[in-house]
Amino acid sequence: MLRLSLLVHSLISVSSARKSDGGTVWATPHDSYSSSIGVLGCKVNTNRIAYWPYSVDCNNICIALTYQDRTVHLLRVDQSQGAYDVSYDAWNYLYTGYSATDKPTAGGPVEMTYSNVDASKCSDLIHTKKSKLPLSAANSMNFLTSCIDRNESTWVGDNYVLYNILDSICTLGHDETCELDYPAENQAKCPHTMGVPDELKGEAVVNIRYPSGEKVSAADGKPVDEGGAMGLNSPCGMVLAIVVLFSACLVLVM
């Protein structure tokens, strides 16, 4: 019965959302960053993402989601399988008033209201020059050209930047921008060869695990500290701490 009830809520929400620029949805927590259009997680605030059950729009890229007296702005850069998923930290804040890292809470669908808002409302969630949407040069072209090829201009078509990074969690490629001369060419030009799966370091994407609130690497699920490095509660982090402590003791003895 619970599954049937949630399905009914989901169908009602989808129907309402498709008919207007706002409405009621049953929001659920989502703890693993992804982007079906290739938005790079190392260039956006992954704690403020909406995973809506229909294709990402070229204009309505920013959503205001409200519960009681609290509102957050979310980037809509991925498509879910049917649920109205929201980054766990955003869901937790809306539901409780606290970050998921401070007071993590478990729960299911919560009735919230949303509206599509101007993309400028989400500018602080995008960490690029002039808050341009960071896309993968190798894997975002289908979405990007669908926005550029329209008769009228679109927000994405006018506000994008391509990077030579292959995956949305930024583990492969090079952290460099690429140039696209479209429609003369349908492939971007990058300083390094585009699409080569070289290991990319220093651009870690961090997830907040549900329901513990623990920060973990999106690449391997290992715990990380506040700075994005491995924490002491991970094996490698503990070994590193012991080595540093041992070295310090040797210096003191000498």
N, C-alpha and C positions, 0 to 999 in steps of 0.2 A: 504493500500500500504506500509506503514511504517513497519508493522509486516511482510509482505511478503519480504520486502527488508532485514530486520534483519535476517529472516529465511534463505534467500539465502546466506547472509554473513556467518552465522553460519555453514551451510552445506559446503561451500567452505573452511572455516577454519578447520573444522573437517577432511575433505578429505585431505587437505594439511598436517595437523599435523600428521595424521596416517601414511603418506608416508615417513616422514623424522624426524630428530631430531630437526627440527626448522621450522619456517615459519611465516606466518602472521595470527593474530587472531584479533577478535573484542572484546576487553576487556571491561568488565562491573564491576561496583563496588558492593561489597558484604559486608554487615555490621554485620553478625552474625557468629561467629566461630562455625565450626562443623568439624567432621572428620569421614568419613565412615569406616576407618580402626582402629579407636580408639586411635589416637594420642592425647595426653593430652595437652589441651590448656594452662594449668598452667605451663607447662614445655617447651613451645616454644613461639616464637614471633608471636602472632596471627595477627599482623598487616602486616605480610609478608607471606600470604598463597595464593596458587592458587587452584581454584576449577574448574578443567578441566572436559570436558564431556565424559571421558572414564576412565576405572578403573585405580586405583593407581598402579604404577609399583614398582617392587622390587628393581630396580636399578635407574631409572630416577626419583629420588625423589626431585631434585633441578632444578629450571628453572631460566634462566635469561630473564627478560622481559624488552624491550626497547621502549621508545617513544622519538623521536627527539634525544637530546643528553643525556638523562637520562636513567639509567638502575638500576633495583633492582633485587635482588635474592629472589626467593619465594620457599617455601616448598609446594610440591604437595601432600596433605594428604587427599583430599576429592574428590568426584565425583559429578559433577553438573548434572542437568537434560538436559543440551544441550548448555548452555551458557559458555563462557570463563570468569568466575567470578574471581575477584581478591579482596583481602582485601581492604576495602574502603580507608584506609590510603595510601596503596601502589599505588592504582589507582589515587588518588588525587595528590600524589607527582609526579607521572609520567606525568600526564596531565598538572599540573600547576607549579610544582617545589616547592610546599609547602605541609606540613603535613595537614591532614584533620582536626586536632585539631587547627591549626593556621589560615588557610584560606580554610574552607570547600567549595566544589564546587559540584553542581549537574550536572548530565549529563548521557548520555547513552553509547552505544558501541563506543569505540575509537579504531581505527586501530593501532595495535602495533605489534612488531616482537618479537619472542621468540626463545630460543634454550635450549635444555637439556644440563646441565653442570654437572661437577663432584660434587658429594655430599659435598665435602669439602668446596665448595663455599657457602654452607648454614650452615656451622658449627656454626657460630655466632648466628644463629636463634634458635638453640637448646640448652636449658639451663640445660643440664645434664653433668655428668662426661664424658669426652672424646666425648661429643656431640653425644651420642648414642640416637637413636630415641625412645622417651618415649611412650610406648604402655600400654594399659589396659590389665592386666593379665586376667581379666574376659571376655573381649569382643574383643580382638584382635587376638585370636588364629587361626582363619580360615585364616586370611591374613598372619600372621606370618608363619604358617606351609606351606602355599603355596610358601613362599620364601625359607624356609629351605629345603623343599623336592625336590628341583630341582637338577638335576645332577651336575650343576655348582654352585659355590658360588654366592651369591647376596649381594648387599650392605646392605639391610635390614637384611638379615639372619646373617650377620657378625657384625652388628652395631645396636643392639636393647637393650633396658632395659625395664623390665616389672614392673609395679607398681600396687599395690592393690587399684586402683582407678577405679570406675565403669563407669564413664561418661566422655566424652571428655571435658566438661566444669568444671570438678573437684568439684562436689558438694557432692559426695557420696564415701565412702570408707575410706582408710587410706593411708597417704603419706609415703609409705614404698616400698622398692624394693622387688621383688620376684625372686625366682630361678626356672629355667626350665630345667629338665633333659630329653631332647627330643632326640631320639624317645622312650626312655625307659618309659617315662611318657608323657601324653599329657595335663597335668594340672600343673600349676606352684604352688610352695609352698611359702607362705607368712607368716610373723610373726603373723599376725592376720588371722582369717579365711577368705579365699578369697570370694569376692562377697557379703559380708554382707553390706547392704545399710545404714551404719552409716553416720550421717551427717559429712561432712568434712569441717573444717573451716580453714581460713588463706591461701587458695589457689585459690583466686578469679580470674576468667577470665573476662577481661574487653573488651567490644566491643566499637567501635566508630560508633555512630549512623549516618546513612545517611538520609538527607543531612546536618544535623545541625552540625556535628563534635563533638557532646556531648559524653563524656565517660559514659557508662552505664554498669551495672552488666549483665553479660551473663546469670546469673541465674534468675533474676527477672526484669531486665530492668530498675532498679532504678539508678539514677545518682550517680557517684562516683567522688572523688577528685583525685588529682595527685597520692596520695599514695594508691589508690584502696579502700579507705573507703568511707562511705556515705558522700556526699557533703551537704553543707548548703541548697541547693535548693531542697533537698529531705526532706519530713516531719520528718523522724527520725533524720536526721542530724541536722535540725533546732532545734528540741526539745533538742538534746544533747548539742548544742551550748548554748541554753538559760540556761540549768541547770548548765553548767560550769561557765557562766557569773554570774549567781545568787550566786553560791558558792563563787566566787571570791569577790563579793560585800560584802557578809557576813563576810569574813575574814578581809576585809578592815575596816568595821564598828566596829568589835570587837577589 
